[in-house]
Each structure stands twice: as structure tokens, then as C-alpha cells.
């Protein structure tokens, strides 16, 4: 059951920052602004390396099952420049809406 602080949001972009102690994922939405593609950041999730590894395994398993049942997920070509809002040094993982 969702708690009081539960937030539901849509994201089609994510930036990741990794330290020896944790993984930080900043989720956002790709938008066009004045002819440029920008990422409007909406939520940040920070987790331990152990939790990040468990999440990666769950995501991989679910993607394999999805592709087995529905078909291959094809990745779009990312825009040339992701965002002025993007923090430098944080690679952008981009999906298409």
C-alpha cells in the first residue's frame, strides 16, 4: 500500500551518478524547448550498490520476459545534446515515449 510520501511520475530519461557508497538515478522527461532537447528532472532515487545490483537483475529479467512475450525492444537513436539541465559527468539513459 502506498505511503503518505508516495509519488507517481512518468520518466523517459535518466541520469546516473555512482560513488563507492551509492548509486543515484535522476529521472526526468525529454522535452523540446526553443528548438533544443532538454531533460526536465522530476525525481532522484539514491540506493546502495547492493540494491542497485538487485534492481539491475530484476530489470534485466523483466526485459527478457517482455521481449520473449511481446518482441524485441528497439532503442531509438539519442538526441545529439540531451540537456542544459543535465549535470556534467552524468551519462543520460534515454528512452522514447
DSSP file (Angstrom, degrees, kcal/mol; ACC not computed):
  #  RESIDUE AA STRUCTURE BP1 BP2  ACC     N-H-->O    O-->H-N    N-H-->O    O-->H-N    TCO  KAPPA ALPHA  PHI   PSI    X-CA   Y-CA   Z-CA
    1    1 A X              0   0    0      0, 0.0     2,-0.0     0, 0.0     0, 0.0   0.000 360.0 360.0 360.0 131.0    0.0    0.0    0.0
    2    2 A X        -     0   0    0      1,-0.1     2,-0.1     2,-0.1     0, 0.0  -0.340 360.0-136.9 -62.3 138.8    1.4    3.4   -0.9
    3    3 A X    >   -     0   0    0      1,-0.1     3,-1.4    -2,-0.0    -1,-0.1  -0.200  32.5 -87.5 -85.3-177.6    2.5    5.6    2.0
    4    4 A X  T 3  S+     0   0    0      1,-0.3    -2,-0.1    -2,-0.1    -1,-0.1   0.819 127.4  48.2 -61.6 -33.5    2.0    9.3    2.5
    5    5 A X  T 3  S+     0   0    0      2,-0.1    -1,-0.3     0, 0.0    -3,-0.0   0.355  80.4 133.9 -91.8   5.9    5.1   10.3    0.6
    6    6 A X    <   -     0   0    0     -3,-1.4     2,-0.4     1,-0.0    -4,-0.0  -0.320  34.7-170.1 -59.5 133.8    4.4    8.0   -2.4
    7    7 A X        -     0   0    0      2,-0.0     2,-0.5    -2,-0.0    -2,-0.1  -0.996  11.1-160.3-130.3 133.2    4.9    9.8   -5.7
    8    8 A X        +     0   0    0     -2,-0.4     2,-0.3     2,-0.0    -2,-0.0  -0.954  24.9 157.8-111.7 131.1    3.9    8.5   -9.2
    9    9 A X        -     0   0    0     -2,-0.5     2,-0.4     2,-0.0    19,-0.0  -0.954  37.1-119.9-146.7 163.8    5.6   10.1  -12.2
   10   10 A X        -     0   0    0     -2,-0.3     2,-0.4    17,-0.0    -2,-0.0  -0.877  30.0-179.8-105.4 140.0    6.5    9.4  -15.8
   11   11 A X        +     0   0    0     -2,-0.4    18,-0.2     1,-0.1     3,-0.1  -0.999  24.8 169.0-140.4 138.1   10.1    9.3  -17.0
   12   12 A X  S    S+     0   0    0     16,-1.9    83,-2.9    -2,-0.4     2,-0.3   0.124  75.3  48.1-128.1  17.1   11.6    8.7  -20.4
   13   13 A X  E     -AB  28  94A   0     15,-1.4    15,-2.4    81,-0.2     2,-0.3  -0.986  59.9-174.4-151.2 150.4   15.2    9.8  -19.4
   14   14 A X  E     -AB  27  93A   0     79,-2.2    79,-3.7    -2,-0.3     2,-0.4  -0.986   9.7-158.4-148.8 137.6   17.5    9.0  -16.5
   15   15 A X  E     -AB  26  92A   0     11,-2.6    11,-2.9    -2,-0.3     2,-0.4  -0.880  16.3-155.3-109.5 147.5   20.9   10.3  -15.4
   16   16 A X  E     -A   25   0A   0     75,-1.2    75,-0.5    -2,-0.4     2,-0.4  -0.979  13.1-175.1-130.2 139.0   23.1    8.2  -13.2
   17   17 A X  E     -A   24   0A   0      7,-2.6     7,-3.2    -2,-0.4     2,-0.4  -0.998  11.9-163.2-127.9 134.3   25.9    9.1  -10.7
   18   18 A X  E     +A   23   0A   0     -2,-0.4     2,-0.3     5,-0.2     5,-0.2  -0.960  12.3 171.6-124.2 134.0   27.9    6.4   -9.0
   19   19 A X        -     0   0    0      3,-2.7     3,-0.0    -2,-0.4    30,-0.0  -0.787  52.0 -97.9-123.6 172.7   30.1    6.7   -5.9
   20   20 A X  S    S+     0   0    0     -2,-0.3    29,-0.2     1,-0.2     3,-0.1   0.736 124.2  41.3 -61.8 -19.1   31.8    3.9   -3.9
   21   21 A X  S    S+     0   0    0      1,-0.2    28,-0.4    27,-0.1     2,-0.3   0.706 121.5   1.6-104.3 -24.5   28.9    4.2   -1.4
   22   22 A X        -     0   0    0     26,-0.2    -3,-2.7    27,-0.1     2,-0.4  -0.988  53.2-123.5-159.7 167.4   25.7    4.6   -3.5
   23   23 A X  E     -AC  18  47A   0     24,-3.0    24,-2.6    -2,-0.3     2,-0.5  -0.966  24.4-162.0-114.5 130.9   24.0    4.9   -6.9
   24   24 A X  E     -AC  17  46A   0     -7,-3.2    -7,-2.6    -2,-0.4     2,-0.5  -0.970   4.5-171.0-117.6 126.4   22.0    8.0   -7.7
   25   25 A X  E     -AC  16  45A   0     20,-3.0    20,-3.0    -2,-0.5     2,-0.6  -0.975   5.4-162.5-117.7 124.1   19.4    7.9  -10.5
   26   26 A X  E     -AC  15  44A   0    -11,-2.9   -11,-2.6    -2,-0.5     2,-0.3  -0.927  12.5-158.3-107.0 115.6   17.8   11.2  -11.6
   27   27 A X  E     +AC  14  43A   0     16,-3.1    15,-3.1    -2,-0.6    16,-1.6  -0.665  23.5 145.6 -94.7 148.0   14.6   10.6  -13.6
   28   28 A X  E     -AC  13  41A   0    -15,-2.4   -16,-1.9    13,-0.3   -15,-1.4  -0.902  42.0 -97.6-160.3-171.1   13.1   13.1  -15.9
   29   29 A X  E     - C   0  40A   0     11,-1.7    11,-2.6    -2,-0.3     2,-0.3  -0.986  29.1-124.6-128.3 130.0   11.2   13.7  -19.1
   30   30 A X  E     + C   0  39A   0     -2,-0.4     2,-0.3     9,-0.2     9,-0.2  -0.540  40.6 167.9 -69.3 131.8   12.7   14.7  -22.5
   31   31 A X  E     - C   0  38A   0      7,-3.0     7,-3.5    -2,-0.3     2,-0.5  -0.973  34.6-120.2-142.0 156.2   11.1   17.9  -23.8
   32   32 A X  E     + C   0  37A   0     -2,-0.3     2,-0.4     5,-0.2     5,-0.2  -0.858  30.5 176.8 -98.2 133.9   11.8   20.4  -26.6
   33   33 A X  E >  S- C   0  36A   0      3,-3.2     3,-1.9    -2,-0.5    -2,-0.0  -0.964  70.4 -17.9-139.3 118.7   12.4   23.9  -25.5
   34   34 A X  T 3  S-     0   0    0     -2,-0.4     3,-0.1     1,-0.3    -1,-0.1   0.882 128.9 -51.3  52.6  42.4   13.3   26.7  -28.0
   35   35 A X  T 3  S+     0   0    0      1,-0.2     2,-0.3     0, 0.0    -1,-0.3   0.448 119.5 106.3  79.0   0.3   14.3   24.0  -30.6
   36   36 A X  E <  S-C   33   0A   0     -3,-1.9    -3,-3.2    46,-0.0     2,-0.5  -0.842  71.5-121.5-111.9 149.4   16.6   22.2  -28.1
   37   37 A X  E     +C   32   0A   0     44,-0.4     2,-0.3    -2,-0.3    -5,-0.2  -0.789  39.4 174.6 -87.0 126.6   16.0   18.9  -26.4
   38   38 A X  E     -C   31   0A   0     -7,-3.5    -7,-3.0    -2,-0.5     2,-0.6  -0.888  29.7-126.8-128.0 160.2   16.2   19.3  -22.6
   39   39 A X  E     -C   30   0A   0     -2,-0.3     2,-1.0    -9,-0.2    -9,-0.2  -0.945  13.3-153.6-109.7 118.1   15.5   17.0  -19.7
   40   40 A X  E     -C   29   0A   0    -11,-2.6   -11,-1.7    -2,-0.6     2,-0.1  -0.809  22.5-141.7 -88.4 104.7   13.0   18.2  -17.1
   41   41 A X  E     +C   28   0A   0     -2,-1.0   -13,-0.3   -13,-0.2     3,-0.1  -0.424  30.4 166.8 -72.0 140.0   14.2   16.4  -14.0
   42   42 A X  E     +     0   0A   0    -15,-3.1     2,-0.3     1,-0.4   -14,-0.2   0.686  55.8  11.5-125.5 -32.3   11.4   15.2  -11.7
   43   43 A X  E     -C   27   0A   0    -16,-1.6   -16,-3.1     2,-0.0     2,-0.4  -0.998  51.6-151.1-154.2 147.2   12.7   12.7   -9.1
   44   44 A X  E     -C   26   0A   0     -2,-0.3     2,-0.5   -18,-0.2   -18,-0.2  -0.974  10.2-168.1-120.8 132.6   16.0   11.4   -7.7
   45   45 A X  E     -C   25   0A   0    -20,-3.0   -20,-3.0    -2,-0.4     2,-0.4  -0.985   2.9-168.9-121.9 125.6   16.4    7.9   -6.2
   46   46 A X  E     +C   24   0A   0     -2,-0.5     2,-0.3   -22,-0.2   -22,-0.2  -0.943  15.0 165.1-115.1 134.6   19.6    7.0   -4.3
   47   47 A X  E     -C   23   0A   0    -24,-2.6   -24,-3.0    -2,-0.4    -2,-0.0  -0.948  38.4 -92.9-144.9 163.2   20.3    3.4   -3.3
   48   48 A X     >  -     0   0    0     -2,-0.3     4,-2.6   -26,-0.2   -26,-0.2  -0.321  40.7-110.6 -70.0 157.9   23.1    1.2   -2.1
   49   49 A X  H  > S+     0   0    0    -28,-0.4     4,-2.3     1,-0.2     5,-0.2   0.865 120.2  54.7 -57.0 -35.8   25.3   -0.7   -4.6
   50   50 A X  H  > S+     0   0    0      2,-0.2     4,-2.1     1,-0.2    -1,-0.2   0.917 109.8  44.8 -65.2 -43.2   23.7   -3.9   -3.4
   51   51 A X  H  > S+     0   0    0      2,-0.2     4,-2.8     1,-0.2    -2,-0.2   0.893 111.3  54.0 -67.4 -39.2   20.2   -2.6   -4.1
   52   52 A X  H  X S+     0   0    0     -4,-2.6     4,-2.5     2,-0.2    -2,-0.2   0.903 109.4  48.3 -60.9 -41.4   21.3   -1.2   -7.5
   53   53 A X  H  X S+     0   0    0     -4,-2.3     4,-2.1     2,-0.2    -1,-0.2   0.917 112.0  48.5 -65.8 -42.8   22.6   -4.7   -8.5
   54   54 A X  H  X S+     0   0    0     -4,-2.1     4,-2.2     2,-0.2    -2,-0.2   0.910 112.3  49.5 -62.7 -41.8   19.4   -6.4   -7.3
   55   55 A X  H  X S+     0   0    0     -4,-2.8     4,-3.0     2,-0.2     5,-0.2   0.911 108.7  52.8 -62.3 -43.3   17.4   -3.8   -9.3
   56   56 A X  H  X S+     0   0    0     -4,-2.5     4,-2.6     1,-0.2    -1,-0.2   0.900 110.0  48.4 -59.7 -41.4   19.5   -4.3  -12.4
   57   57 A X  H  X S+     0   0    0     -4,-2.1     4,-2.3     2,-0.2    -1,-0.2   0.901 112.5  47.8 -66.5 -40.6   18.9   -8.1  -12.2
   58   58 A X  H  X S+     0   0    0     -4,-2.2     4,-2.4     2,-0.2    -2,-0.2   0.924 113.6  47.7 -65.7 -44.2   15.1   -7.6  -11.8
   59   59 A X  H  X S+     0   0    0     -4,-3.0     4,-2.6     2,-0.2     5,-0.2   0.933 112.4  49.2 -61.7 -46.3   15.0   -5.1  -14.7
   60   60 A X  H  X S+     0   0    0     -4,-2.6     4,-2.5    -5,-0.2    -2,-0.2   0.918 111.7  49.1 -59.2 -44.9   17.1   -7.5  -16.9
   61   61 A X  H  X S+     0   0    0     -4,-2.3     4,-2.2     1,-0.2    -1,-0.2   0.914 113.0  46.6 -61.5 -44.2   14.8  -10.4  -16.1
   62   62 A X  H  X S+     0   0    0     -4,-2.4     4,-2.5     2,-0.2    -2,-0.2   0.866 111.2  51.3 -69.1 -36.3   11.7   -8.4  -16.8
   63   63 A X  H  X S+     0   0    0     -4,-2.6     4,-2.7     2,-0.2     5,-0.2   0.927 110.5  49.6 -65.1 -43.9   13.1   -7.0  -20.1
   64   64 A X  H  X S+     0   0    0     -4,-2.5     4,-2.1    -5,-0.2    -2,-0.2   0.928 113.2  46.5 -59.4 -45.1   14.0  -10.6  -21.2
   65   65 A X  H  X S+     0   0    0     -4,-2.2     4,-2.1     2,-0.2     5,-0.2   0.900 112.1  50.8 -65.0 -41.5   10.5  -11.8  -20.3
   66   66 A X  H  X>S+     0   0    0     -4,-2.5     4,-3.4     1,-0.2     5,-0.8   0.942 112.5  46.1 -59.5 -49.1    8.8   -8.8  -22.1
   67   67 A X  H  <5S+     0   0    0     -4,-2.7     4,-0.3     1,-0.2    -1,-0.2   0.847 110.7  53.7 -66.5 -33.2   10.9   -9.4  -25.3
   68   68 A X  H  <5S+     0   0    0     -4,-2.1    -1,-0.2    -5,-0.2    -2,-0.2   0.908 120.6  31.7 -64.1 -41.8   10.1  -13.2  -25.1
   69   69 A X  H  <5S+     0   0    0     -4,-2.1    -2,-0.2    -5,-0.1    -1,-0.2   0.802 137.1  18.1 -88.1 -31.6    6.4  -12.5  -25.0
   70   70 A X  T  <5S-     0   0    0     -4,-3.4    -3,-0.2     1,-0.2     2,-0.2   0.746 109.4 -94.4-115.7 -33.7    6.0   -9.3  -26.9
   71   71 A X      < -     0   0    0     -5,-0.8    -1,-0.2    -4,-0.3    -2,-0.1  -0.601  55.0 -38.3 132.7 166.1    9.0   -8.8  -29.1
   72   72 A X        -     0   0    0     -2,-0.2     2,-0.7     1,-0.1    -8,-0.0  -0.263  50.4-132.1 -60.8 138.6   12.4   -7.1  -29.2
   73   73 A X        -     0   0    0    -10,-0.1     2,-0.5     2,-0.0    -1,-0.1  -0.850  22.1-153.9 -91.2 117.8   12.6   -3.6  -27.7
   74   74 A X        -     0   0    0     -2,-0.7     2,-0.4     1,-0.0     0, 0.0  -0.807   9.3-135.1 -95.8 132.2   14.5   -1.4  -30.2
   75   75 A X        -     0   0    0     -2,-0.5    20,-0.1    20,-0.1     2,-0.1  -0.693  17.7-128.8 -87.2 134.6   16.3    1.6  -28.8
   76   76 A X        -     0   0    0     -2,-0.4     2,-0.4    18,-0.2    18,-0.1  -0.375  32.3 -94.9 -74.6 159.9   15.9    4.9  -30.6
   77   77 A X        -     0   0    0     -2,-0.1    -1,-0.1     1,-0.1     3,-0.1  -0.634  48.0-119.4 -73.1 127.9   18.9    7.0  -31.6
   78   78 A X        -     0   0    0     -2,-0.4    -1,-0.1     1,-0.1     4,-0.0  -0.303  30.0 -97.4 -69.1 153.4   19.6    9.5  -28.8
   79   79 A X        -     0   0    0      1,-0.1     3,-0.2     2,-0.0    -1,-0.1  -0.232  34.9-111.4 -61.4 159.6   19.4   13.3  -29.5
   80   80 A X  S    S+     0   0    0      1,-0.2     2,-0.5    -3,-0.1    -1,-0.1   0.928 105.1  21.4 -62.1 -47.0   22.8   15.0  -30.1
   81   81 A X  S    S-     0   0    0      1,-0.1   -44,-0.4   -43,-0.0    -1,-0.2  -0.985  70.2-162.3-126.6 121.2   22.7   17.0  -26.9
   82   82 A X        -     0   0    0     -2,-0.5     2,-0.3     1,-0.2    -1,-0.1   0.927  57.2 -28.3 -73.7 -46.2   20.5   15.8  -24.1
   83   83 A X        -     0   0    0    -45,-0.2    -1,-0.2     1,-0.1   -45,-0.2  -0.977  22.2-142.1-171.1 147.6   20.1   18.8  -21.8
   84   84 A X  S    S+     0   0    0     -2,-0.3    -1,-0.1     1,-0.1   -46,-0.1   0.710 111.5  57.6 -81.2 -24.4   21.3   22.0  -20.3
   85   85 A X  S    S+     0   0    0     -3,-0.1    -1,-0.1   -46,-0.1     2,-0.1   0.685  83.2 106.9 -75.9 -18.2   19.7   20.8  -17.1
   86   86 A X  S    S-     0   0    0      1,-0.1     2,-0.3     3,-0.0    -3,-0.1  -0.385  76.5-121.5 -66.7 134.6   21.9   17.7  -17.1
   87   87 A X    >   -     0   0    0     -2,-0.1     3,-1.5     1,-0.1    -1,-0.1  -0.583  35.9-104.3 -74.3 135.6   24.6   17.7  -14.5
   88   88 A X  T 3  S+     0   0    0     -2,-0.3    -1,-0.1     1,-0.2     3,-0.1  -0.276 103.8  28.2 -62.8 146.5   28.0   17.3  -16.2
   89   89 A X  T 3  S+     0   0    0      1,-0.2     2,-0.7    -3,-0.1    -1,-0.2   0.428  91.8 112.8  84.4  -0.5   29.6   13.9  -15.9
   90   90 A X    <   -     0   0    0     -3,-1.5    -1,-0.2   -73,-0.1   -73,-0.1  -0.899  64.1-136.9-108.0 109.4   26.3   12.1  -15.6
   91   91 A X        -     0   0    0     -2,-0.7   -75,-1.2   -75,-0.5     2,-0.5  -0.303  18.8-129.5 -62.1 147.9   25.5    9.8  -18.6
   92   92 A X  E     -B   15   0A   0    -77,-0.2     2,-0.6    -6,-0.0   -77,-0.2  -0.877  12.0-158.0-105.3 127.4   22.0   10.1  -19.9
   93   93 A X  E     -B   14   0A   0    -79,-3.7   -79,-2.2    -2,-0.5     2,-0.5  -0.917  21.6-164.6-100.4 119.5   19.9    7.0  -20.5
   94   94 A X  E     +B   13   0A   0     -2,-0.6     2,-0.3   -81,-0.2   -81,-0.2  -0.906  15.1 177.3-118.4 131.5   17.2    7.9  -22.9
   95   95 A X        -     0   0    0    -83,-2.9     2,-0.4    -2,-0.5   -65,-0.2  -0.809  29.2-115.8-119.2 165.8   14.0    6.1  -23.8
   96   96 A X              0   0    0     -2,-0.3   -83,-0.0     1,-0.1   -18,-0.0  -0.859 360.0 360.0-108.0 137.9   11.3    7.2  -26.2
   97   97 A X              0   0    0     -2,-0.4    -1,-0.1   -67,-0.1   -85,-0.0   0.482 360.0 360.0 -68.8 360.0    7.7    8.0  -25.1
